[in-house]
């Protein structure tokens, strides 16, 4: 849907500087191998005082944020990937299909239409006129509910989200799902927390976007702000993103519609494209119950104003350069500190990847990834799993019954590496239109595809992310870890490179994703991906106590003066960081430790430095502040320092005295 497309573009905004970086991984050569890049180091700081600054300090100074809101070494490979993907798209755009392309020019047409649009002075709105006209002509809540159903089919986020998802109680099937939605700001607290308020700037953004549109839309910024604030306040009561049990509330369809009787559900569902439903999972029950108040206290004119705005905001970056500039002025300027629009080629690449990620990945994988890389990566994953099995047997706080269940879940963890064996089909749209019509076509195709899957069993062998994605994932409902081809390159991984570098970097990521299966949320699912409590009460209580130690530890970290991390918001990722690093270290010890390195550091130190240097990053204060409020990941500095302080092996590797900042007396241990 278009919300996901826009979020992907905005998330990518901070990664553009990655394309300016070059790889530095070196392969092993002879008995002595090249290690980490010592030019990154800040020798003015002791590794036992601030390991992140020691490992990355010079790198940070040499990578300022004058050209991008964020520079992150983790995404260095993303720069190389971007150049190759751009080459594929430009060739396709010019009628020279690149590799394994079956003569199709769909990618080039979509990408080219985007490039044309972003530089066009004319305002493109033809594909939206019909829907905006329907909103303007509506005279009742029932008519507006019908329009809302069609807006959701268009990928426009408004009022709430209604979609299909894997049923947590029966992961073999899909279930219609209701959740909160329809707000533009990145976190609900921006609407009512005085320390975070950007509401005056947001209201100005609404007015400016509305003024750019060539015909009157009747959008009143005060009405938009009022309704979105009400939605944010409704979500406040049950923002349960981190708790899968609280987010699983299956209701019979009749009970679901009866929960909010003021909303015209019949009109909505007749237009939304869903087949007759018998059951709905309600992720946010308090939010659902408050819809009545929203629709019984708002005038038709106010709701029309809000819905028209949601269309404008969803498709603003498809309307021409002035809209693109205004979107950047607000979203990137306020939250990232740089109002300059994303370079056209980068934005259009990200959009094409959102729309045709698997089709774009096929030629990329043919050039970038091979069986040797897949085998080496899979072998590392197997060693990480074995390390977890070994550690399960040493955790005295886990009783025998819970340990048996954990081992059974571990046995069922599957992994997907590189690319799928069976590629999904290309979105069936005619990409010869404008960028706006193409984007709308992809959104509608995607919506119909997922609705059609509602009656089909879940295909566990299918990939849910394209291989050209520079990231890795754990999927709770499938109990699988996924490592797309694009992440399996330097600086994280290279075939034949020193084991310390591979295990310290991609090995820690592999351990991180595996640990997610047993973090605060992942542990509530069994080996089949079913939401089920398999913990005995005593072990469950001990797990909660141990994870509170992690939450308290990260609560204490100050990202900016007076701005602390949220230990609960980041808890799952912090558990995975600490656990993943432990697993990678154990697997390294069993599969290649005691290498002979050139340079200043022995093998264990090389391992920990490879981990730290993977996270070298530099952020503008605006993005650091925004990330603290919205990102479930800790700031990179504390992903490093917070993890290594919990490993006695780190203190031993650098000779840190007990009680020094990186070797505290009290450590947290979960996995």
C-alpha positions as CSV (number, residue, x, y, z in Angstrom):
1,X,0.0,0.0,0.0
2,X,1.1,3.6,-0.5
3,X,1.7,4.2,3.2
4,X,4.4,1.5,3.1
5,X,5.8,3.0,-0.1
6,X,6.1,6.5,1.5
7,X,7.5,5.1,4.7
8,X,10.1,3.2,2.7
9,X,11.1,6.3,0.9
10,X,11.4,8.3,4.1
11,X,13.4,5.5,5.9
12,X,15.7,5.4,2.9
13,X,16.3,9.2,3.1
14,X,18.9,8.7,5.8
15,X,20.7,6.0,3.8
16,X,21.7,8.0,0.7
17,X,25.2,8.7,2.0
18,X,25.8,5.0,2.0
19,X,26.3,5.1,-1.8
20,X,29.3,7.3,-1.2
21,X,31.1,4.7,0.7
22,X,33.4,1.9,-0.5
23,X,33.8,-1.6,0.9
24,X,36.8,-2.4,3.1
25,X,36.5,-6.1,3.8
26,X,39.6,-8.1,3.0
27,X,39.8,-11.8,2.3
28,X,42.1,-14.1,4.2
29,X,45.4,-14.6,2.5
30,X,48.0,-17.0,3.8
31,X,48.6,-17.7,7.5
32,X,48.1,-14.0,8.5
33,X,44.9,-12.3,7.5
34,X,43.8,-8.7,7.3
35,X,41.6,-7.6,10.1
36,X,39.4,-4.6,10.8
37,X,40.1,-1.2,9.5
38,X,42.3,0.5,12.1
39,X,41.9,3.9,10.5
40,X,38.4,4.0,12.0
41,X,39.8,4.0,15.6
42,X,39.9,6.8,18.1
43,X,43.0,6.0,20.1
44,X,42.2,8.9,22.5
45,X,39.5,6.8,24.1
46,X,40.0,3.5,25.9
47,X,38.0,0.6,24.6
48,X,37.1,-0.1,28.3
49,X,35.6,3.4,28.7
50,X,33.6,3.8,25.5
51,X,34.1,0.9,23.1
52,X,31.9,2.4,20.3
53,X,33.9,5.7,20.3
54,X,37.1,3.7,20.3
55,X,36.0,1.6,17.4
56,X,34.3,4.3,15.3
57,X,35.4,7.7,16.5
58,X,37.7,8.6,13.6
59,X,35.2,7.1,11.1
60,X,32.4,9.3,12.5
61,X,34.6,12.4,12.2
62,X,35.3,11.6,8.6
63,X,31.7,11.0,7.7
64,X,29.8,14.2,8.6
65,X,26.1,14.7,8.2
66,X,26.3,17.7,5.9
67,X,25.0,15.8,2.9
68,X,22.6,13.4,4.6
69,X,20.7,13.2,7.9
70,X,22.4,9.9,8.7
71,X,25.4,8.0,7.5
72,X,25.4,4.3,8.5
73,X,28.2,1.8,7.7
74,X,25.7,-1.0,8.1
75,X,24.2,0.1,4.8
76,X,27.5,0.6,3.0
77,X,26.6,-2.4,0.8
78,X,23.3,-0.8,0.1
79,X,25.2,1.8,-1.9
80,X,26.7,-0.8,-4.2
81,X,23.3,-2.5,-4.5
82,X,21.7,0.9,-5.4
83,X,24.2,1.5,-8.2
84,X,23.6,-1.9,-9.7
85,X,19.8,-1.6,-9.4
86,X,19.9,1.8,-11.0
87,X,21.9,0.4,-13.9
88,X,19.3,-2.3,-14.4
89,X,16.5,0.3,-14.4
90,X,18.2,2.8,-16.6
91,X,19.0,0.0,-19.2
92,X,15.4,-1.2,-19.0
93,X,14.1,2.3,-19.4
94,X,16.2,2.7,-22.5
95,X,15.0,-0.5,-24.1
96,X,18.0,-2.7,-23.2
97,X,16.8,-5.3,-20.8
98,X,19.7,-6.0,-18.4
99,X,19.8,-9.7,-17.3
100,X,17.2,-12.5,-17.2
101,X,14.5,-10.0,-17.9
102,X,12.4,-11.9,-20.4
103,X,12.1,-8.9,-22.7
104,X,9.9,-7.0,-20.2
105,X,10.3,-3.3,-19.9
106,X,7.8,-2.8,-17.0
107,X,10.5,-1.9,-14.5
108,X,11.9,0.8,-16.9
109,X,8.5,2.2,-17.6
110,X,7.6,2.5,-14.0
111,X,11.0,4.0,-13.0
112,X,11.0,6.3,-16.0
113,X,7.5,7.7,-15.3
114,X,8.7,8.4,-11.7
115,X,11.8,10.3,-13.0
116,X,9.7,12.3,-15.4
117,X,7.1,13.2,-12.7
118,X,9.6,14.4,-10.1
119,X,11.0,17.1,-12.5
120,X,7.7,18.1,-14.0
121,X,6.4,21.6,-13.3
122,X,2.8,20.5,-14.2
123,X,0.6,19.2,-11.4
124,X,-0.5,15.5,-12.0
125,X,-3.9,14.7,-10.4
126,X,-6.0,13.0,-13.0
127,X,-5.9,9.5,-11.4
128,X,-7.1,11.0,-8.1
129,X,-9.9,13.2,-9.4
130,X,-12.6,10.5,-9.3
131,X,-12.0,9.6,-5.7
132,X,-11.7,13.2,-4.6
133,X,-14.9,13.9,-6.4
134,X,-16.6,11.1,-4.5
135,X,-15.5,12.6,-1.2
136,X,-16.7,16.0,-2.3
137,X,-20.1,14.7,-3.4
138,X,-20.8,12.6,-0.2
139,X,-23.5,13.9,2.0
140,X,-23.8,11.2,4.7
141,X,-21.6,9.0,6.9
142,X,-22.7,5.9,4.9
143,X,-21.5,7.5,1.7
144,X,-18.2,8.4,3.3
145,X,-17.8,4.9,4.6
146,X,-18.2,3.6,1.1
147,X,-15.6,6.0,-0.1
148,X,-13.3,4.9,2.8
149,X,-13.5,1.3,1.6
150,X,-12.4,2.4,-1.9
151,X,-9.6,4.6,-0.4
152,X,-8.2,1.6,1.4
153,X,-8.2,-0.3,-1.9
154,X,-6.2,2.6,-3.3
155,X,-3.6,2.3,-0.6
156,X,-4.7,5.5,1.3
157,X,-4.3,5.2,5.0
158,X,-7.3,6.7,6.7
159,X,-9.2,6.2,10.0
160,X,-8.1,2.6,10.5
161,X,-6.4,-0.3,8.7
162,X,-8.3,-3.3,7.6
163,X,-6.1,-6.0,5.9
164,X,-5.3,-9.7,6.0
165,X,-2.6,-11.3,8.1
166,X,-1.5,-14.7,9.4
167,X,-3.8,-15.8,12.2
168,X,-1.6,-15.9,15.3
169,X,-3.8,-18.7,16.8
170,X,-3.6,-20.8,13.6
171,X,-0.6,-19.8,11.5
172,X,-1.7,-22.1,8.7
173,X,-4.5,-19.6,7.7
174,X,-5.0,-15.9,7.2
175,X,-7.4,-13.7,9.1
176,X,-9.0,-10.4,8.4
177,X,-7.4,-7.9,10.7
178,X,-8.4,-4.5,12.1
179,X,-5.9,-2.0,13.6
180,X,-5.4,1.7,14.2
181,X,-4.2,3.9,11.4
182,X,-4.7,7.2,9.5
183,X,-2.2,9.5,11.1
184,X,0.6,11.3,9.3
185,X,3.0,11.9,12.2
186,X,5.5,9.1,13.0
187,X,4.2,8.5,16.6
188,X,0.9,9.1,18.3
189,X,2.7,11.1,21.1
190,X,3.5,13.9,18.6
191,X,-0.2,14.8,18.8
192,X,-0.5,15.5,22.5
193,X,3.0,15.4,24.2
194,X,4.1,19.0,24.6
195,X,7.7,18.0,24.6
196,X,7.3,16.5,21.1
197,X,4.7,18.7,19.5
198,X,5.2,19.6,15.9
199,X,1.5,20.4,15.3
200,X,1.9,24.0,14.1
201,X,4.4,22.8,11.5
202,X,2.1,20.0,10.5
203,X,-0.9,22.2,10.2
204,X,1.1,24.6,8.0
205,X,2.1,21.5,5.8
206,X,-1.6,20.7,5.4
207,X,-2.4,24.2,4.3
208,X,0.6,24.4,1.9
209,X,-0.2,21.1,0.2
210,X,-3.9,22.0,-0.1
211,X,-3.0,25.4,-1.7
212,X,-0.8,23.7,-4.3
213,X,-3.7,21.6,-5.6
214,X,-5.2,23.3,-8.7
215,X,-8.9,23.0,-7.6
216,X,-10.5,23.7,-4.2
217,X,-10.8,20.6,-2.0
218,X,-12.5,22.0,1.0
219,X,-9.7,20.8,3.3
220,X,-9.7,22.6,6.6
221,X,-6.4,22.1,8.4
222,X,-8.0,22.5,11.9
223,X,-10.4,19.6,11.1
224,X,-7.6,17.4,9.9
225,X,-5.6,18.1,13.0
226,X,-8.6,17.6,15.3
227,X,-9.5,14.2,13.8
228,X,-5.9,12.9,13.7
229,X,-5.4,14.0,17.3
230,X,-8.6,12.1,18.3
231,X,-7.3,9.0,16.5
232,X,-3.9,9.3,18.3
233,X,-5.7,9.6,21.7
234,X,-7.9,6.6,20.9
235,X,-4.7,4.6,20.2
236,X,-3.2,5.7,23.5
237,X,-5.3,3.3,25.5
238,X,-4.1,0.1,23.8
239,X,-0.9,0.8,21.9
240,X,0.1,-2.9,22.3
241,X,2.6,-3.2,19.4
242,X,5.1,-5.1,21.5
243,X,2.6,-7.6,23.0
244,X,1.2,-10.1,20.6
245,X,-1.2,-11.5,23.2
246,X,-2.9,-8.2,23.8
247,X,-3.0,-7.7,20.0
248,X,-4.9,-11.0,19.4
249,X,-8.6,-10.5,19.9
250,X,-10.5,-12.6,17.3
251,X,-14.2,-11.7,17.2
252,X,-17.1,-13.1,15.2
253,X,-17.8,-10.7,12.4
254,X,-21.2,-9.8,13.9
255,X,-19.5,-9.0,17.3
256,X,-16.9,-7.0,15.5
257,X,-19.4,-4.7,13.7
258,X,-21.5,-4.4,16.9
259,X,-18.6,-3.0,18.8
260,X,-18.8,0.3,16.9
261,X,-22.4,0.7,15.8
262,X,-22.1,4.3,14.7
263,X,-19.7,3.4,11.9
264,X,-21.5,2.2,8.7
265,X,-19.8,-1.2,8.4
266,X,-22.2,-2.5,5.7
267,X,-21.4,0.4,3.4
268,X,-17.7,0.1,4.1
269,X,-17.4,-3.6,3.4
270,X,-19.6,-3.4,0.3
271,X,-16.9,-1.1,-1.2
272,X,-13.7,-2.5,0.4
273,X,-13.5,-5.6,-1.8
274,X,-13.5,-8.2,1.0
275,X,-15.5,-11.4,0.6
276,X,-18.1,-12.2,3.3
277,X,-16.3,-12.5,6.6
278,X,-17.0,-14.7,9.6
279,X,-14.2,-13.5,11.9
280,X,-11.9,-10.5,12.4
281,X,-8.8,-10.1,14.6
282,X,-8.9,-6.8,16.4
283,X,-5.4,-5.6,17.2
284,X,-6.6,-2.4,19.0
285,X,-9.9,-3.1,20.7
286,X,-10.1,0.2,22.6
287,X,-9.5,2.1,19.4
288,X,-12.3,0.2,17.7
289,X,-14.7,1.1,20.5
290,X,-13.8,4.8,20.3
291,X,-14.8,5.0,16.6
292,X,-18.4,5.5,17.7
293,X,-17.4,8.8,19.4
294,X,-15.4,9.9,16.5
295,X,-18.2,9.4,14.0
296,X,-21.0,10.6,16.2
297,X,-19.3,13.9,17.2
298,X,-17.8,14.9,13.8
299,X,-19.7,16.6,11.0
300,X,-19.8,15.2,7.5
301,X,-17.8,18.3,6.4
302,X,-15.0,17.6,8.9
303,X,-14.7,13.9,7.9
304,X,-14.7,14.9,4.2
305,X,-11.9,17.4,4.9
306,X,-9.9,14.7,6.6
307,X,-10.4,12.1,3.9
308,X,-9.5,14.5,1.2
309,X,-6.3,15.3,3.0
310,X,-5.4,11.6,3.4
311,X,-5.6,11.3,-0.4
312,X,-3.4,14.3,-0.9
313,X,-0.9,13.1,1.7
314,X,-0.8,9.5,0.3
315,X,-0.1,10.6,-3.3
316,X,1.6,14.0,-2.8
317,X,4.9,12.6,-4.2
318,X,3.1,11.6,-7.4
319,X,1.8,15.1,-8.3
320,X,4.9,16.9,-9.4
321,X,8.0,18.7,-8.2
322,X,6.3,21.3,-6.1
323,X,4.4,18.7,-4.1
324,X,7.6,16.6,-3.8
325,X,9.4,19.7,-2.4
326,X,6.7,20.4,0.1
327,X,6.6,16.8,1.3
328,X,10.4,17.0,1.9
329,X,10.2,20.4,3.5
330,X,7.9,19.0,6.3
331,X,8.7,15.3,6.7
332,X,12.4,15.4,6.1
333,X,13.0,18.9,7.3
334,X,11.2,18.5,10.7
335,X,12.2,14.9,11.5
336,X,15.5,14.5,9.7
337,X,16.9,18.0,9.7
338,X,17.1,18.4,5.9
339,X,14.3,19.8,3.8
340,X,16.0,19.0,0.5
341,X,14.1,16.5,-1.6
342,X,15.7,13.1,-2.0
343,X,17.6,12.8,-5.3
344,X,15.2,11.7,-8.1
345,X,17.1,8.6,-9.0
346,X,17.2,7.4,-5.4
347,X,13.5,8.1,-4.7
348,X,12.4,6.4,-8.0
349,X,14.7,3.4,-7.3
350,X,13.1,3.0,-3.8
351,X,9.6,3.3,-5.3
352,X,10.3,0.8,-8.0
353,X,11.7,-1.6,-5.4
354,X,8.5,-1.1,-3.4
355,X,6.4,-1.9,-6.4
356,X,8.4,-4.6,-8.2
357,X,11.0,-5.7,-5.6
358,X,11.1,-9.3,-6.7
359,X,11.2,-8.6,-10.4
360,X,14.0,-6.1,-9.8
361,X,15.8,-8.7,-7.6
362,X,16.1,-11.4,-10.3
363,X,18.8,-9.7,-12.4
364,X,20.4,-8.4,-9.3
365,X,20.8,-11.8,-7.8
366,X,22.1,-13.2,-11.0
367,X,25.0,-10.7,-10.9
368,X,25.5,-10.5,-7.2
369,X,24.8,-13.8,-5.5
370,X,25.9,-17.4,-6.1
371,X,25.8,-20.9,-4.6
372,X,29.2,-20.4,-2.9
373,X,27.9,-17.4,-1.0
374,X,24.6,-19.3,-0.1
375,X,26.5,-22.3,1.2
376,X,28.9,-20.3,3.3
377,X,26.0,-18.2,4.7
378,X,23.9,-21.3,5.4
379,X,26.8,-23.0,7.2
380,X,27.2,-19.9,9.4
381,X,23.5,-20.0,10.3
382,X,23.8,-23.7,11.2
383,X,26.7,-22.9,13.5
384,X,24.7,-20.1,15.2
385,X,21.8,-22.5,15.7
386,X,24.2,-25.0,17.3
387,X,25.6,-22.3,19.6
388,X,22.0,-21.5,20.7
389,X,21.3,-25.2,21.4
390,X,24.5,-25.4,23.5
391,X,23.6,-22.3,25.4
392,X,20.1,-23.5,26.2
393,X,21.6,-26.4,28.0
394,X,23.7,-24.1,30.2
395,X,20.9,-21.7,31.3
396,X,20.2,-22.9,34.9
397,X,17.2,-20.5,35.2
398,X,15.3,-22.5,32.5
399,X,13.5,-25.5,33.9
400,X,13.5,-28.9,32.0
401,X,10.0,-28.5,30.6
402,X,10.6,-25.1,29.2
403,X,14.0,-26.1,27.9
404,X,12.4,-29.0,26.0
405,X,9.9,-26.7,24.4
406,X,12.6,-24.2,23.5
407,X,14.7,-26.9,21.8
408,X,11.7,-28.1,19.9
409,X,11.1,-24.6,18.6
410,X,14.8,-24.2,17.7
411,X,14.5,-27.5,15.7
412,X,11.7,-26.0,13.7
413,X,13.4,-22.7,12.8
414,X,13.8,-22.5,9.1
415,X,16.1,-20.1,7.2
416,X,15.8,-18.5,3.8
417,X,19.1,-17.3,2.3
418,X,19.8,-15.3,-0.8
419,X,16.7,-15.6,-3.0
420,X,13.6,-17.8,-3.5
421,X,13.6,-21.0,-5.5
422,X,10.2,-20.0,-6.9
423,X,9.9,-16.3,-7.8
424,X,6.5,-14.6,-7.3
425,X,4.6,-13.2,-10.3
426,X,5.0,-9.6,-11.5
427,X,2.2,-7.1,-10.5
428,X,-0.2,-7.2,-13.4
429,X,-0.5,-3.6,-14.3
430,X,0.0,-1.5,-17.4
431,X,3.0,0.6,-16.6
432,X,2.7,2.8,-19.6
433,X,0.7,5.5,-17.8
434,X,1.8,8.3,-15.5
435,X,3.7,7.7,-12.3
436,X,0.5,8.4,-10.4
437,X,-1.6,6.0,-12.3
438,X,1.1,3.3,-12.1
439,X,1.5,3.8,-8.3
440,X,-2.3,3.6,-7.9
441,X,-2.4,0.5,-10.1
442,X,0.2,-1.3,-8.0
443,X,-1.6,-0.4,-4.8
444,X,-4.9,-1.8,-6.1
445,X,-3.2,-4.9,-7.4
446,X,-1.5,-5.5,-4.1
447,X,-4.7,-5.1,-2.2
448,X,-6.6,-7.5,-4.4
449,X,-3.8,-10.0,-4.1
450,X,-3.8,-10.1,-0.3
451,X,-7.6,-10.2,-0.2
452,X,-7.5,-13.1,-2.5
453,X,-5.1,-14.9,-0.2
454,X,-7.6,-14.7,2.6
455,X,-9.2,-18.0,1.5
456,X,-5.9,-19.7,0.8
457,X,-3.6,-21.6,3.2
458,X,-0.4,-19.7,4.1
459,X,2.5,-20.6,1.8
460,X,5.4,-20.9,4.2
461,X,7.9,-21.4,1.4
462,X,7.0,-18.0,-0.1
463,X,9.3,-15.0,0.5
464,X,7.8,-11.9,2.0
465,X,10.8,-9.5,1.3
466,X,12.7,-9.1,-2.0
467,X,16.3,-10.3,-2.2
468,X,17.6,-6.8,-3.0
469,X,16.7,-5.7,0.5
470,X,19.7,-4.8,2.7
471,X,18.2,-6.2,5.9
472,X,17.5,-9.4,7.7
473,X,14.3,-10.6,9.5
474,X,12.7,-13.1,11.9
475,X,9.1,-14.0,11.2
476,X,7.3,-15.2,14.3
477,X,4.3,-16.6,12.5
478,X,6.6,-18.7,10.3
479,X,9.4,-19.3,12.8
480,X,11.9,-18.4,10.1
481,X,14.9,-16.2,9.7
482,X,15.5,-14.5,6.3
483,X,18.8,-13.2,4.9
484,X,18.3,-11.6,1.5
485,X,21.1,-11.5,-1.0
486,X,21.7,-7.8,-0.6
487,X,22.8,-8.0,3.1
488,X,25.3,-10.8,2.4
489,X,28.2,-8.5,1.2
490,X,30.9,-6.4,2.8
491,X,31.2,-4.9,5.3
492,X,29.0,-7.6,6.9
493,X,30.1,-10.7,5.0
494,X,32.5,-12.0,2.3
495,X,33.4,-15.6,1.4
496,X,36.9,-16.4,2.4
497,X,37.2,-13.4,4.7
498,X,38.6,-13.9,8.3
499,X,36.2,-15.7,10.5
500,X,36.4,-13.0,13.1
501,X,35.1,-10.4,10.7
502,X,32.3,-12.6,9.3
503,X,31.1,-13.8,12.7
504,X,31.5,-10.4,14.4
505,X,29.4,-8.8,11.7
506,X,26.9,-11.0,9.8
507,X,27.2,-13.7,12.5
508,X,26.0,-11.3,15.1
509,X,23.1,-10.4,12.8
510,X,22.3,-14.1,12.4
511,X,22.3,-14.5,16.1
512,X,20.2,-11.4,16.5
513,X,17.5,-12.7,14.2
514,X,17.5,-16.2,15.8
515,X,17.2,-14.6,19.3
516,X,14.1,-12.7,18.2
517,X,12.4,-16.1,18.3
518,X,13.0,-16.1,22.0
519,X,12.7,-12.4,22.9
520,X,9.9,-10.8,24.9
521,X,7.4,-11.1,22.0
522,X,8.9,-14.0,20.0
523,X,8.9,-16.4,23.0
524,X,5.1,-16.3,23.0
525,X,5.0,-18.3,19.8
526,X,5.8,-21.9,19.4
527,X,7.8,-23.8,16.8
528,X,4.9,-23.8,14.4
529,X,4.4,-20.1,14.7
530,X,1.3,-20.4,16.9
531,X,0.7,-17.9,19.7
532,X,0.9,-20.3,22.7
533,X,2.3,-20.1,26.2
534,X,4.9,-22.8,26.5
535,X,6.6,-21.4,29.5
536,X,6.2,-22.8,33.1
537,X,5.2,-20.1,35.5
538,X,8.5,-20.1,37.4
539,X,10.6,-19.8,34.3
540,X,8.3,-17.2,32.8
541,X,8.7,-15.1,36.0
542,X,12.4,-15.4,35.8
543,X,12.5,-14.4,32.1
544,X,10.5,-11.2,33.0
545,X,12.9,-10.4,35.8
546,X,15.9,-10.8,33.6
547,X,14.5,-8.8,30.7
548,X,13.7,-6.0,33.2
549,X,17.4,-5.8,33.8
550,X,17.9,-5.1,30.1
551,X,15.2,-2.5,30.0
552,X,16.7,-0.7,33.0
553,X,20.1,-0.8,31.5
554,X,19.0,0.8,28.2
555,X,16.8,3.3,30.0
556,X,20.0,4.8,31.5
557,X,21.6,5.6,28.2
558,X,21.4,9.3,27.1
559,X,21.4,9.8,23.3
560,X,21.2,13.6,23.5
561,X,21.4,15.9,26.6
562,X,18.2,15.1,28.5
563,X,17.0,12.5,25.9
564,X,17.2,8.9,27.1
565,X,16.5,5.7,25.3
566,X,13.2,4.0,26.1
567,X,14.2,0.6,27.5
568,X,10.7,-0.9,27.0
569,X,10.3,0.4,23.4
570,X,13.7,-1.1,22.4
571,X,13.5,-4.2,24.7
572,X,13.1,-6.8,22.0
573,X,15.9,-5.5,19.8
574,X,18.2,-5.1,22.8
575,X,17.6,-8.7,23.9
576,X,18.4,-9.8,20.4
577,X,21.5,-7.6,20.2
578,X,23.0,-9.0,23.4
579,X,21.9,-12.6,22.7
580,X,23.0,-12.4,19.0
581,X,26.5,-11.2,19.9
582,X,26.8,-14.0,22.5
583,X,25.8,-16.6,19.9
584,X,28.1,-15.2,17.3
585,X,31.0,-15.3,19.7
586,X,30.3,-18.9,20.8
587,X,30.0,-20.0,17.1
588,X,33.2,-18.2,16.3
589,X,35.1,-19.9,19.1
590,X,33.9,-23.2,17.7
591,X,34.5,-22.4,14.0
592,X,37.7,-20.4,13.4
593,X,39.0,-18.6,16.4
594,X,42.7,-18.1,17.1
595,X,43.4,-16.7,13.6
596,X,46.7,-15.0,13.1
597,X,46.1,-11.3,12.2
598,X,48.2,-8.6,10.8
599,X,47.8,-5.4,12.8
600,X,47.4,-4.5,16.4
601,X,44.6,-6.9,17.6
602,X,44.3,-10.6,18.3
603,X,41.4,-12.7,17.1
604,X,38.9,-12.1,20.0
605,X,39.5,-8.3,19.8
606,X,39.1,-8.5,16.0
607,X,35.7,-10.2,16.5
608,X,34.4,-7.4,18.8
609,X,35.8,-4.7,16.7
610,X,34.1,-6.1,13.6
611,X,30.8,-6.0,15.5
612,X,31.3,-2.4,16.6
613,X,32.4,-1.2,13.2
614,X,29.4,-2.7,11.6
615,X,27.3,-0.1,13.5
616,X,29.5,3.0,13.0
617,X,27.0,5.8,12.2
618,X,26.5,9.5,12.4
619,X,23.1,11.1,12.8
620,X,21.9,14.7,12.9
621,X,20.3,15.6,16.2
622,X,16.8,15.8,14.6
623,X,16.9,12.2,13.5
624,X,18.5,11.0,16.7
625,X,15.6,12.7,18.6
626,X,13.0,11.2,16.3
627,X,14.5,7.7,16.5
628,X,14.5,7.7,20.3
629,X,10.7,8.3,20.1
630,X,9.8,6.0,17.3
631,X,12.5,3.4,16.6
632,X,12.4,0.0,18.3
633,X,16.2,-0.2,17.8
634,X,18.6,1.6,20.2
635,X,21.0,4.2,18.9
636,X,24.0,2.4,17.3
637,X,26.4,3.6,20.1
638,X,24.3,1.7,22.6
639,X,23.7,-1.3,20.3
640,X,27.5,-1.7,20.7
641,X,28.2,-0.6,24.2
642,X,25.0,-2.0,25.6
643,X,25.8,-5.4,24.2
644,X,29.5,-5.8,24.9
645,X,29.2,-4.7,28.6
646,X,27.1,-7.9,29.1
647,X,29.8,-10.2,27.8
648,X,32.7,-11.0,30.1
649,X,34.6,-12.3,27.0
650,X,34.7,-8.7,25.8
651,X,36.3,-7.5,29.0
652,X,38.9,-10.3,28.7
653,X,39.6,-9.5,25.1
654,X,40.6,-5.9,25.9
655,X,41.9,-6.4,29.4
656,X,39.2,-4.2,31.0
657,X,39.4,-4.0,34.8
658,X,36.3,-5.0,36.7
659,X,34.1,-2.0,37.4
660,X,35.2,0.0,34.4
661,X,32.4,1.4,32.2
662,X,32.6,-1.5,29.7
663,X,33.1,-4.2,32.4
664,X,30.4,-3.4,35.0
665,X,30.1,-5.4,38.2
666,X,26.4,-6.3,37.4
667,X,25.5,-7.7,34.0
668,X,22.2,-8.6,32.4
669,X,21.8,-12.2,31.0
670,X,18.8,-13.5,29.2
671,X,20.2,-15.6,26.4
